[in-house]
Amino acid sequence: MMTAKSSGRLRLLLTALAVLILLSCPAPVGHTALAHERLSPGQDGGAGIALEERLGGKIPLDASFRDETGKRVSLGELITVPTIILPVYFSCTNECNFLQGGLASALASVKRTPGKEYRVISVSFDETETPAIASRSKRMYMTSMNSPFPEDGWRFLTGDAANIRRLTDAAGYHFQRRGIEFIHPLASFVVARDGTIVRYLYGTTLLPKDVTLALLEARDGKTGATIKKVVGFCFSFDPKGKTYVFNLLRISATVVIIAVGVFLSFLLVTGNKNRRSRSGKS
């Protein structure tokens, strides 16, 4: 039989559980980003520059570019593992540098093997840039990384206007030339081995956990049901901040549920022992 003291403890635990569940319910479930994110004129600096998320869409793997050595390659030859694609122009002295530098910093804390488990591709959307410029840019970022990074882990591509547009249009990435410079969204995107777009990464300050989660989604050419469930429970995607937020309240509620289960099991076992003890005495 449950004692008054045990009953009070149970009521306290159940009350705490109810409060935590109510508080955690408003938190968004899963990590689905906005299906279409269009930049406002104040953000893009002019009409027509926009980023429309094409999650689930595919980029053209047959699109042809030249790598930093001048060799002609198709995207399909390079995207053999989950791949982060950075649309940039190598002569940029501002945001593109920060974007690539921010990723370089984040990759140092990504516990996956570059070249084998993921690859990075910087693609110039300036059709006038050459492999020599791409090579110079590659040397700069590879040198800036604190830890050794394989040459094949980060490729730098240039191409003609037609192939550039095929890639950027497929990704919903729209930009405009303004003289010798460009107005463009500040974002990169992650694709699976079959070219499916699985995630967009925004801004120049990229968190290692965001990069890692995106690569896990792209692993094996699919989002991964198990990873998606775990990530969806532990993290929520904040569409405003474009980052993952740890669901502290949801995790806390789970801990309380487990604690209540253990406590109830303890009460049942203790009650059975007491009844058997009383029966033996009688």
C-alpha positions in Angstrom: 0.0 0.0 0.0 1.3 3.5 -0.9 2.3 5.6 2.1 1.4 9.3 2.5 5.0 10.2 2.0 5.3 8.2 -1.2 2.0 9.6 -2.5 3.3 13.1 -1.9 6.5 12.5 -3.8 4.5 11.0 -6.7 2.2 14.1 -6.9 5.2 16.4 -6.9 6.8 14.5 -9.7 3.6 14.4 -11.8 3.1 18.1 -11.3 6.6 18.9 -12.5 6.1 16.6 -15.5 2.9 18.4 -16.4 4.5 21.8 -16.2 7.5 20.8 -18.3 5.3 19.2 -21.0 3.0 22.3 -21.2 6.1 24.5 -21.6 7.7 22.4 -24.2 4.7 22.0 -26.4 5.0 25.4 -28.2 8.5 24.5 -29.3 8.6 23.6 -33.0 8.9 19.9 -33.8 11.5 18.8 -36.2 14.0 20.9 -38.1 12.1 21.9 -41.3 13.3 25.3 -42.7 11.1 27.6 -44.7 10.4 26.2 -48.1 11.0 29.5 -49.8 13.1 32.3 -48.3 13.1 35.4 -50.5 15.4 38.3 -49.5 13.8 41.7 -49.2 15.1 44.7 -51.1 16.7 46.0 -48.0 18.7 42.7 -47.6 19.7 42.2 -51.2 20.4 45.7 -52.3 18.2 45.5 -55.4 15.3 43.9 -57.0 15.7 40.4 -58.4 18.4 39.2 -56.1 16.9 36.4 -54.0 17.3 33.0 -52.5 14.4 30.6 -53.0 15.0 27.4 -51.1 14.6 24.3 -53.3 14.9 21.6 -50.6 14.5 18.2 -52.3 15.3 19.6 -55.7 18.4 18.5 -57.6 21.3 20.4 -59.1 22.6 19.4 -62.6 25.4 16.9 -62.0 26.3 17.1 -65.7 27.1 20.8 -65.5 30.7 21.3 -66.6 33.3 23.6 -64.9 37.1 23.9 -64.7 38.8 23.2 -61.4 41.7 25.1 -59.9 44.2 23.2 -62.1 42.3 24.1 -65.3 41.0 20.5 -65.8 37.4 20.3 -67.0 35.2 18.4 -64.5 31.5 17.8 -64.1 29.7 18.3 -60.8 28.9 14.6 -60.8 32.6 13.7 -60.8 33.1 15.8 -57.6 29.9 15.2 -55.7 30.6 11.6 -54.7 30.0 12.4 -51.0 27.8 14.9 -49.1 29.0 18.2 -50.4 28.8 21.8 -49.3 28.6 24.2 -52.2 29.5 27.9 -51.8 28.4 30.2 -54.6 31.0 33.1 -54.6 33.3 35.1 -56.8 37.0 34.8 -56.0 37.8 38.5 -56.6 35.3 39.6 -53.9 37.0 41.5 -51.1 34.1 41.4 -48.7 31.3 38.9 -48.0 32.6 36.0 -50.1 35.9 36.1 -48.2 34.0 36.0 -44.9 31.8 33.2 -46.1 34.7 31.0 -47.1 36.7 32.0 -44.1 33.8 31.3 -41.7 33.3 27.8 -43.2 37.1 27.1 -42.9 36.9 28.0 -39.2 33.9 25.8 -38.6 35.4 22.8 -40.5 38.2 22.6 -37.9 35.6 21.3 -35.4 33.6 19.1 -37.7 34.5 15.5 -36.7 34.2 14.0 -40.2 36.9 13.1 -42.7 37.1 15.7 -45.6 37.4 14.0 -49.0 36.0 10.8 -47.8 32.9 11.7 -45.8 32.2 15.2 -47.2 33.6 17.7 -49.7 33.5 21.4 -50.1 33.1 23.2 -53.5 33.5 26.9 -54.0 32.0 27.9 -57.4 32.5 31.3 -58.9 29.4 32.8 -60.5 31.6 35.3 -62.3 32.1 33.8 -65.8 35.2 36.0 -66.4 37.2 34.4 -63.6 39.9 31.8 -64.5 41.4 28.7 -63.0 44.5 30.7 -62.0 42.3 33.0 -59.8 40.6 29.9 -58.4 44.0 28.3 -57.6 45.2 31.5 -55.8 42.0 31.5 -53.8 42.4 27.9 -52.9 45.9 28.4 -51.6 44.8 31.2 -49.4 42.0 29.3 -47.6 43.9 26.0 -47.4 46.8 27.9 -45.8 44.5 29.7 -43.4 43.2 26.4 -41.9 44.8 25.4 -38.7 44.7 21.7 -39.3 45.8 19.8 -42.4 43.1 19.6 -45.1 43.3 17.3 -48.1 43.6 19.0 -51.5 40.7 17.0 -52.8 38.5 18.0 -49.8 37.9 21.5 -51.1 37.7 22.3 -54.8 37.5 25.7 -56.5 35.6 25.9 -59.8 35.1 28.4 -62.6 32.9 28.1 -65.6 30.9 29.7 -68.4 27.7 31.7 -67.9 25.4 28.9 -69.1 26.7 26.3 -66.6 26.9 28.7 -63.8 23.2 29.7 -64.3 22.2 26.0 -64.5 23.6 25.5 -61.1 22.5 28.6 -59.4 19.0 28.5 -60.9 18.6 24.9 -59.7 19.5 26.0 -56.2 17.2 29.1 -56.3 20.2 31.3 -56.0 19.7 34.6 -57.9 22.4 37.3 -58.2 23.2 40.4 -60.3 26.4 41.9 -61.7 27.0 45.5 -60.7 30.0 46.7 -62.7 33.0 44.5 -61.6 31.2 43.4 -58.5 28.0 41.4 -57.7 25.0 41.7 -55.5 24.2 38.3 -54.2 22.6 36.3 -51.3 25.0 35.3 -48.5 24.4 31.6 -48.3 25.7 28.1 -49.1 23.9 24.8 -49.6 24.5 21.1 -48.9 23.7 18.4 -51.4 23.6 14.6 -51.2 25.6 12.3 -53.5 22.8 12.3 -56.1 22.7 16.1 -56.2 19.6 16.5 -53.9 19.6 19.8 -52.0 19.1 18.9 -48.3 20.0 22.1 -46.4 20.9 25.8 -46.8 23.4 27.5 -44.5 23.1 31.2 -44.0 25.6 33.9 -43.2 29.3 34.0 -42.6 29.4 32.7 -39.1 28.8 29.0 -39.5 28.5 26.8 -36.4 30.2 23.4 -36.5 27.0 21.7 -35.2 24.9 23.2 -38.1 27.4 22.0 -40.6 27.6 18.6 -39.0 23.9 18.1 -38.9 23.5 19.2 -42.5 26.2 16.6 -43.6 24.4 13.9 -41.6 21.2 14.7 -43.5 23.0 14.3 -46.8 24.8 11.2 -45.8 24.1 8.2 -48.0 22.2 10.4 -50.5 19.2 10.9 -48.3 18.2 12.8 -45.2 18.3 9.6 -43.0 15.2 8.7 -41.1 17.0 7.8 -37.9 19.1 11.0 -37.8 16.1 13.1 -38.7 14.1 11.7 -35.8 16.9 12.2 -33.3 17.8 15.6 -34.5 14.1 16.6 -34.8 13.6 15.6 -31.1 16.7 17.1 -29.7 16.9 20.2 -31.9 14.4 22.6 -33.5 15.4 24.6 -36.6 14.9 28.3 -36.0 13.9 29.8 -39.4 14.6 33.3 -38.3 18.1 32.7 -37.0 18.7 29.9 -39.6 20.2 27.6 -36.9 19.4 24.7 -34.7 18.2 25.3 -31.2 18.5 22.6 -28.5 15.1 21.6 -27.1 16.0 21.9 -23.4 12.5 21.7 -22.1 11.6 18.7 -24.3 14.7 16.8 -23.1 13.9 17.8 -19.5 10.4 16.4 -19.8 11.8 13.2 -21.2 14.1 12.9 -18.2 11.2 13.5 -15.8 9.1 10.8 -17.6 11.9 8.3 -17.2 12.3 9.3 -13.5 8.6 8.9 -12.9 8.7 5.5 -14.5 11.6 4.4 -12.3 9.8 5.8 -9.2 6.6 4.0 -10.0 8.5 0.8 -10.6 10.1 1.2 -7.3 6.8 1.7 -5.6 5.3 -1.3 -7.2 8.2 -3.5 -6.3 8.3 -2.2 -2.7 4.5 -2.6 -2.4 4.7 -6.3 -3.6 7.5 -7.0 -1.1 5.4 -5.4 1.8 2.4 -7.5 0.9 4.4 -10.7 0.7 6.0 -9.8 4.1 2.6 -9.2 5.7 1.2 -12.4 4.2 4.2 -14.4 5.6 3.7 -13.0 9.0 0.0 -13.9 9.0 
